[in-house]
Amino acid sequence: MMVFQGSPATEVGLPDAQAPRKLTTVRGLGDNVFRVGAHGGGVLVLAIMTLVGLFLAIRGAEAIGSAGTSFLTEQAWEPNSGRFGIAAVLFGTVSIALVAIVVALPLAVGTATYISEYAPEALRPLLVGVVDLMAAIPSVVYGLWGMFWLEGQLLPVAKWISTYLGWIPIFAVPAFDRGNPLATPTVFTASAVLAGLVVSMMVAPIAASIMREVFAQAPVGEREGALALGSSKWGMIRSVVYPFGRGGMIGGTMLGLGRALGETIAVYLVISPIFVINWHLLGTGTNSISSLIALRYGEASQFELSGLMAAGLVLFAITMVVNFGAGIVIQRSRSGAAS
């Protein structure tokens, strides 16, 4: 019996059929234009971000060089006297952002879940439009709403929390006398909680829109498989929709956190700026980096302007760290892989 080592194509002088074939991609004009545009857009965004960081670093170098490490540890803001730092405003920025995220996250998840899973088909487009419209409302409108309506509604709630949960340090308000029924409630105005609630109303619609889009893309086959195995509607959501949309939930939350960290006008309208670290979130007085820049920019000297640029650089760096961290978490979560 004769055994051929090669393929029939080899016997007749043709290329070996078992050899790897080289594939070449022929792109048309439209593909090449899109490829160049996509790469160019990505490079342009990175270049702009780099230039913004360099601009802030160069303009804030004078203040950073003068203050040194005390720029991050000093609470007072008196650049013209040589005593200045962002410890107080940095703490206020983070505390307002955390309050906003703690309130906005359950609202966003609940809203996105209801719209994508429970809302009637006829009502769903209306709800989607309302949520998207809330995300487009200018921040100054939210600030006015917080200043003229929400603050008055929050006072009795803050008073009750401080009275019965004041043993928790962040809820205690030392200036409030719980034993005096006539104690003024003004010690609860313009607090970090008020600013955080206002910002949360701005963050929740953005996060909810992202989560809703991700939840709607959960595989139909896996949804039906979970229901066929006897799972309830809520069980299917917990075992299929939420694991599939984990990346979108994290991304929406981090995008909202970036918005909360940099919010200016709404926070500026509802806070009472102070330059002392205020651990009592319900008490009057807080501050943020963006509000500091808006408050002092118009009357700043050349050196103070350098200090404001340095503060903006710190806020820029924090935002970049949050976004890059969110990207790493999303990549590791592999949205949809666990469902």
C-alpha positions, 0 to 999 in steps of 0.5 A, a space after each residue: 500500500 502506497 502512503 503519500 506524505 504530502 497532499 494531492 496538491 503537493 503531488 501536482 506541484 501546487 502549494 501545500 494545502 496544509 500550510 497556513 494561508 496568509 490573509 490580507 485585508 483590503 480596506 476601502 476608502 470609507 474604512 480607511 477614513 474611519 480608521 484614521 478618524 477613530 485613531 486621531 480622535 483617541 490621540 486628540 483626547 489624550 493630547 488635550 488631557 495632557 495639555 490641560 494637566 501641563 497647563 495647570 501644573 505650570 500655572 500652579 508651580 509657583 504656589 506649590 513651590 512656595 507652600 510645599 507639602 503643607 499645600 495638602 495639609 493646611 486648612 486655611 486659605 490665605 495665599 497673600 499671607 503665605 498660609 494656605 492649603 486645600 486640606 479643608 476644601 479637599 475634605 469637603 469635596 470628598 464628603 459631598 461626593 460620597 454623600 451624593 454617591 451613597 444617595 444616587 447609587 440606589 436611586 439609579 439602580 432602582 430606576 434602571 431596574 424598573 424601566 428595563 424590567 418592570 415598566 409597561 411597554 407603553 410607559 417605558 419611552 416616557 420614563 426614559 425621556 424623563 430620566 434623560 431630561 433630568 440629566 440635561 437640566 442645568 446645574 444652576 436649576 438644581 442649586 436654586 431648587 436646593 437653596 429655596 426648597 430642599 433646605 427647608 424640608 431637610 431641617 427637621 430631618 437633620 434635627 431628628 437624625 442629630 437628636 437620635 443618631 448623634 452618638 455617631 460622630 458624623 451625625 453629631 452637631 455640637 452647636 445644637 442643644 438637644 435639650 432646648 426645644 426652642 433651639 434654632 435649626 439654623 445650625 443645620 443649614 448649608 451642610 455637606 449633606 444638603 450639598 450632597 443631596 443636591 448633587 445626587 439628583 444630578 448624578 442619579 439620572 446619568 448613572 441610571 441612563 447608563 445602567 438602563 442601557 446595559 440591563 436591556 442588553 442582558 441575553 434573552 436566552 439566559 433570562 428565559 433559561 433562569 425563568 424556565 428553571 423556576 426562578 422568580 422575576 427578581 431572582 432572574 434579575 439578581 442572577 442574570 441582569 445584575 451580573 451581566 450589567 456589573 460593568 455598566 453599574 460600576 461605570 455609571 457610578 464612577 461617571 457620577 462620582 466624577 460629576 460629583 467631584 467637579 460640580 461647582 454652581 449647584 454646590 456654590 449656591 447651597 453651601 456656607 464656605 468655611 476653611 476648616 475640616 468639618 467632620 459633622 456632615 449635618 452641621 453648617 459649613 463645608 467647601 469644595 475645590 470647585 467652589 473655592 475656584 469660583 468664589 476666589 477667582 474674580 478677586 484673586 491676586 497673581 499668586 492666589 491665582 497660582 494657588 487656585 490653579 494648583 487646587 484645580 490640578 489636584 482636582 484634575 488628578 483625583 478625577 483621573 485616578 477615579 476614572 482610571 480606577 473605574 476602567 480597571 475595575 470594569 475590565 476585571 469585572 468583564 460585564 456579562 461573563 459571570 451571567 
